[in-house]
Amino acid sequence: MKTFGWVAASIAAMTMTAGVAAAQEKFITIGTGGQTGVYFVVGQSICKLVNRGQAEHGLKCTAPSTGASVANINAIKAGDQTMGVAQSDMQYNALEGLDPWQGDPFKGERAVFSIHPEPMTVVARADSGIETFDDLKGKRVNIGNPGSGSRATMEIIMDRKGWTMDDFSLASELKAAEQSQALCDNNVDAIIYTVGHPNGSIQEATTSCEAKLVPVTGPEIDKLVEENPYYSAATIPGGLYEGNPDETQTFGVRATMVSSDQVDEETVYQVVKAVFDNFDRFKKLHPAFENLTKEEMTKAGLSAPLHPGAERYFKEAGLL
């Protein structure tokens, strides 16, 4: 009977311990983008580092594929995601209530850290006759799926140029993971993608068929960059993609990690700590991360107020 009592007590103690552990476990979600894009790698990489320390902080991180920038910000605003990756221009527009959040500012938006540069990238079939951005008029163009930062940036450029959807013979709305095949199947003449390089989707397009990168330049682009601090001139290096030996001039944004003031300080602190305490490991997880610096990631492209959890870590690390 004594033995039975000892076993029963042990089981009860184990049950209580398991209950406490379960109560301490907290699930967080990081919104990403299409599975062929760098956003998906960003989220997966961050979650990998967070989950390595789960025994210490109790956080369990997942990073599902999503519609990207706009969809992520909307999900964070609704409380459906803890954090998400978003273009720096979309971070600014959400905070200020600009398109596509016209009149509905997300004042609770909080910046966490900046990530890699993202040039606006246009890829055209070699037989399409497209040599410049203006040559897209009258062509079959995949302008990006609704909810993506690529689509939002494309609409901003179109507005500056006075273009509408009717200026294209076809304006398709394929997701990033679908557009390269559509290009090589000759269903569209060109695709657009605001993304870090090198990128798997662009690699697919340039190796599966004859395709070339098209410069995104001109007076409207120059004025856009001049008027908005979250934009900057950008260059896609030559030789990254088959059949494209020369560099391509364009402009771009930064990928940023955003959250909200409804997410507690400790959660964000632990996510930032997981990345910055394992910075060399993080930089090896994708070629787009190779040239990142901690100092740049604390400020580049961040227009929303810094989340207290991120601010706490940066101050402790001497980065602020």
C-alpha positions as CSV (number, residue, x, y, z in Angstrom):
1,M,0.0,0.0,0.0
2,K,2.9,2.3,0.8
3,T,4.3,1.7,-2.7
4,F,1.0,2.4,-4.3
5,G,0.7,5.7,-2.3
6,W,4.2,6.7,-3.4
7,V,3.4,6.0,-7.1
8,A,0.1,7.9,-6.8
9,A,1.8,10.9,-5.2
10,S,4.5,10.8,-8.0
11,I,1.8,10.8,-10.7
12,A,0.0,13.7,-9.0
13,A,3.2,15.7,-8.8
14,M,4.0,15.0,-12.5
15,T,0.5,16.0,-13.5
16,M,0.8,19.3,-11.6
17,T,4.2,20.0,-13.1
18,A,2.9,19.3,-16.6
19,G,-0.1,21.6,-15.9
20,V,2.2,24.4,-14.8
21,A,4.4,23.9,-17.9
22,A,1.4,23.9,-20.2
23,A,0.1,27.1,-18.5
24,Q,3.4,28.8,-19.1
25,E,3.6,27.8,-22.8
26,K,2.6,30.7,-25.0
27,F,2.0,30.5,-28.8
28,I,3.0,33.4,-31.0
29,T,2.4,33.8,-34.8
30,I,4.5,35.7,-37.2
31,G,2.9,36.5,-40.6
32,T,5.2,36.1,-43.6
33,G,4.4,36.0,-47.3
34,G,4.5,33.6,-50.2
35,Q,6.5,30.4,-49.8
36,T,9.0,31.4,-52.5
37,G,9.6,34.8,-51.1
38,V,12.2,36.0,-48.5
39,Y,9.4,37.0,-46.0
40,F,8.6,33.3,-45.5
41,V,12.3,32.6,-44.8
42,V,12.4,35.6,-42.4
43,G,9.5,34.3,-40.3
44,Q,10.7,30.7,-40.4
45,S,14.2,31.8,-39.4
46,I,13.0,33.9,-36.5
47,C,10.7,31.1,-35.2
48,K,13.6,28.6,-35.5
49,L,15.7,30.8,-33.2
50,V,12.8,31.6,-30.8
51,N,11.9,27.9,-30.5
52,R,15.5,27.0,-29.6
53,G,15.0,28.8,-26.3
54,Q,11.5,27.6,-25.6
55,A,12.5,25.9,-22.4
56,E,13.7,29.2,-21.0
57,H,10.9,31.6,-22.1
58,G,8.0,29.3,-22.9
59,L,7.3,30.8,-26.3
60,K,6.2,28.5,-29.2
61,C,6.6,30.3,-32.5
62,T,4.9,29.5,-35.9
63,A,5.3,31.5,-39.1
64,P,2.6,30.5,-41.7
65,S,2.6,31.7,-45.3
66,T,0.3,34.7,-45.8
67,G,-0.7,37.4,-48.3
68,A,2.3,39.5,-47.1
69,S,2.6,43.1,-45.9
70,V,-1.0,44.5,-46.0
71,A,-2.5,41.2,-44.9
72,N,0.0,40.9,-42.1
73,I,-0.7,44.4,-40.7
74,N,-4.4,43.8,-40.9
75,A,-4.1,40.5,-39.0
76,I,-1.9,42.2,-36.3
77,K,-4.5,45.0,-36.0
78,A,-7.3,42.5,-35.6
79,G,-5.3,40.6,-33.0
80,D,-5.0,37.5,-35.2
81,Q,-1.2,37.6,-35.4
82,T,1.5,38.5,-32.9
83,M,3.9,40.0,-35.4
84,G,4.4,40.1,-39.1
85,V,6.8,41.2,-41.9
86,A,5.8,44.3,-43.8
87,Q,7.4,46.7,-46.3
88,S,8.5,50.0,-44.7
89,D,6.2,52.0,-46.9
90,M,3.2,49.9,-45.8
91,Q,4.3,50.3,-42.1
92,Y,4.2,54.1,-42.6
93,N,0.9,54.1,-44.5
94,A,-0.9,51.9,-41.8
95,L,0.3,54.2,-39.0
96,E,-0.8,57.3,-40.8
97,G,-4.1,56.0,-42.3
98,L,-2.9,56.3,-45.9
99,D,-3.8,54.0,-48.8
100,P,-4.9,51.2,-48.4
101,W,-5.8,52.2,-44.8
102,Q,-7.3,55.5,-46.0
103,G,-9.1,57.2,-43.0
104,D,-8.4,54.2,-40.7
105,P,-5.0,54.7,-39.1
106,F,-3.4,51.9,-37.1
107,K,-2.1,54.0,-34.2
108,G,-1.4,50.9,-32.2
109,E,1.2,49.7,-34.7
110,R,4.6,49.2,-33.2
111,A,8.0,48.7,-35.0
112,V,10.2,45.8,-33.8
113,F,13.2,45.9,-36.1
114,S,14.3,46.3,-39.7
115,I,15.5,43.5,-41.9
116,H,16.8,43.4,-45.5
117,P,16.4,45.9,-48.4
118,E,13.7,45.1,-51.0
119,P,14.1,46.5,-54.5
120,M,11.0,46.9,-56.7
121,T,11.7,44.2,-59.3
122,V,10.1,43.9,-62.7
123,V,10.8,40.8,-64.8
124,A,9.7,40.6,-68.4
125,R,9.8,37.9,-71.1
126,A,12.6,38.5,-73.5
127,D,10.2,38.5,-76.4
128,S,7.8,41.0,-74.9
129,G,9.4,44.2,-76.2
130,I,9.5,45.6,-72.6
131,E,12.7,47.5,-72.0
132,T,11.5,50.2,-69.5
133,F,8.8,50.4,-66.9
134,D,6.7,52.6,-69.2
135,D,6.7,49.8,-71.7
136,L,4.4,47.9,-69.4
137,K,1.4,49.9,-70.7
138,G,-0.7,47.8,-73.1
139,K,1.0,44.6,-71.9
140,R,-0.2,41.6,-69.8
141,V,1.2,42.3,-66.4
142,N,0.8,40.5,-63.1
143,I,0.4,43.4,-60.7
144,G,0.4,41.2,-57.6
145,N,-2.2,39.8,-55.3
146,P,-4.4,42.1,-53.1
147,G,-3.0,42.3,-49.6
148,S,0.6,42.1,-50.7
149,G,3.1,45.0,-50.4
150,S,4.2,44.5,-54.0
151,R,0.6,45.2,-55.1
152,A,0.3,48.2,-52.9
153,T,3.6,49.7,-54.1
154,M,2.6,49.0,-57.7
155,E,-0.6,50.9,-57.2
156,I,1.3,53.9,-55.7
157,I,3.5,54.0,-58.9
158,M,0.5,53.7,-61.1
159,D,-1.2,56.6,-59.3
160,R,1.9,58.8,-59.8
161,K,1.9,57.9,-63.5
162,G,-1.8,58.4,-63.8
163,W,-2.3,54.8,-64.9
164,T,-5.4,52.6,-64.2
165,M,-5.9,48.9,-64.7
166,D,-7.3,49.7,-68.1
167,D,-3.8,50.7,-69.3
168,F,-2.8,47.0,-69.3
169,S,-4.2,44.5,-71.8
170,L,-4.4,42.2,-68.8
171,A,-3.8,43.0,-65.1
172,S,-3.6,39.6,-63.3
173,E,-3.5,39.2,-59.5
174,L,-1.5,36.0,-59.1
175,K,0.4,35.4,-55.9
176,A,4.1,35.5,-55.8
177,A,4.5,31.7,-55.9
178,E,2.4,31.5,-59.1
179,Q,3.7,34.3,-61.2
180,S,7.0,32.9,-62.5
181,Q,5.3,29.9,-64.1
182,A,2.7,32.2,-65.6
183,L,5.5,34.3,-67.2
184,C,7.2,31.2,-68.6
185,D,3.9,29.7,-69.8
186,N,3.4,33.0,-71.7
187,N,0.2,33.9,-69.8
188,V,1.7,37.2,-68.9
189,D,4.4,39.5,-70.4
190,A,5.8,40.8,-67.1
191,I,5.7,40.2,-63.3
192,I,6.4,42.6,-60.5
193,Y,7.8,41.7,-57.0
194,T,9.1,43.9,-54.2
195,V,11.5,41.5,-52.7
196,G,15.0,40.8,-51.3
197,H,17.6,39.3,-53.5
198,P,18.6,36.7,-54.5
199,N,15.0,35.4,-54.7
200,G,13.8,31.9,-55.6
201,S,10.8,33.1,-57.6
202,I,13.0,35.4,-59.8
203,Q,15.5,32.6,-60.1
204,E,12.7,30.3,-61.4
205,A,11.6,32.9,-64.0
206,T,15.1,33.5,-65.4
207,T,16.1,29.9,-65.6
208,S,12.8,28.4,-66.8
209,C,12.5,30.8,-69.8
210,E,14.3,33.7,-71.3
211,A,13.5,36.7,-69.0
212,K,15.1,39.9,-68.1
213,L,15.1,42.4,-65.3
214,V,13.6,45.8,-66.2
215,P,14.8,49.1,-64.7
216,V,12.2,51.0,-62.6
217,T,13.4,54.6,-63.1
218,G,12.1,58.0,-64.3
219,P,11.0,61.4,-63.0
220,E,8.0,60.0,-61.2
221,I,10.2,57.4,-59.4
222,D,12.8,60.1,-58.5
223,K,10.1,62.3,-57.0
224,L,8.6,59.4,-55.0
225,V,12.0,58.6,-53.5
226,E,12.7,62.3,-52.8
227,E,9.3,62.8,-51.0
228,N,9.3,59.6,-48.9
229,P,12.1,58.7,-46.5
230,Y,11.0,55.0,-46.4
231,Y,12.0,54.7,-50.1
232,S,15.5,54.8,-51.5
233,A,17.3,54.2,-54.8
234,A,18.4,50.6,-55.2
235,T,20.5,48.5,-57.5
236,I,20.0,44.8,-58.2
237,P,23.5,43.4,-58.8
238,G,24.3,41.9,-62.2
239,G,25.0,38.2,-62.4
240,L,22.5,37.1,-59.7
241,Y,20.2,35.6,-62.3
242,E,20.7,33.7,-65.6
243,G,20.7,36.0,-68.6
244,N,21.0,39.2,-66.6
245,P,24.8,40.0,-66.4
246,D,24.3,43.8,-65.8
247,E,23.0,45.6,-62.8
248,T,19.5,46.9,-62.8
249,Q,18.5,50.4,-61.4
250,T,15.3,50.6,-59.4
251,F,14.1,51.8,-56.0
252,G,12.9,50.0,-53.0
253,V,11.8,49.7,-49.4
254,R,13.0,47.7,-46.4
255,A,11.4,44.6,-44.9
256,T,10.4,45.4,-41.3
257,M,9.1,43.4,-38.4
258,V,6.0,45.0,-36.9
259,S,3.7,44.3,-34.0
260,S,1.1,46.2,-31.9
261,D,0.8,47.9,-28.5
262,Q,-1.5,45.0,-27.5
263,V,1.4,42.5,-27.5
264,D,3.1,42.3,-24.2
265,E,6.7,43.7,-23.7
266,E,8.2,40.4,-22.6
267,T,7.1,38.5,-25.7
268,V,8.6,41.0,-28.1
269,Y,11.7,41.3,-25.9
270,Q,12.3,37.5,-26.2
271,V,11.8,37.5,-30.0
272,V,14.3,40.3,-30.5
273,K,16.7,38.7,-28.1
274,A,16.5,35.4,-30.0
275,V,17.5,37.1,-33.2
276,F,20.1,39.5,-32.0
277,D,21.8,37.1,-29.5
278,N,22.1,34.6,-32.4
279,F,22.9,37.2,-35.0
280,D,25.6,35.4,-36.9
281,R,23.4,32.3,-37.1
282,F,20.5,34.4,-38.4
283,K,22.6,36.0,-41.1
284,K,23.5,32.6,-42.5
285,L,19.8,31.6,-43.0
286,H,19.4,33.5,-46.3
287,P,21.8,35.3,-48.6
288,A,19.6,38.5,-48.3
289,F,20.6,38.7,-44.6
290,E,24.4,38.5,-45.2
291,N,25.1,42.2,-45.1
292,L,22.8,43.2,-42.2
293,T,24.2,45.1,-39.2
294,K,22.6,45.3,-35.8
295,E,22.8,49.1,-35.8
296,E,21.0,49.4,-39.1
297,M,18.2,47.0,-38.0
298,T,17.3,49.2,-35.1
299,K,16.3,52.1,-37.2
300,A,16.3,51.7,-41.0
301,G,12.7,52.0,-42.4
302,L,11.1,52.2,-39.0
303,S,8.4,54.8,-39.0
304,A,6.1,53.5,-36.2
305,P,7.0,53.9,-32.6
306,L,9.4,51.3,-31.3
307,H,7.7,48.5,-29.3
308,P,8.8,48.7,-25.6
309,G,10.0,45.1,-25.7
310,A,12.3,45.9,-28.6
311,E,13.4,49.2,-27.0
312,R,14.3,47.4,-23.8
313,Y,16.5,44.9,-25.6
314,F,18.3,47.5,-27.8
315,K,19.1,49.6,-24.7
316,E,20.4,46.6,-22.8
317,A,22.6,45.7,-25.8
318,G,23.9,49.2,-26.2
319,L,22.2,49.7,-29.6
320,L,20.1,52.7,-28.5
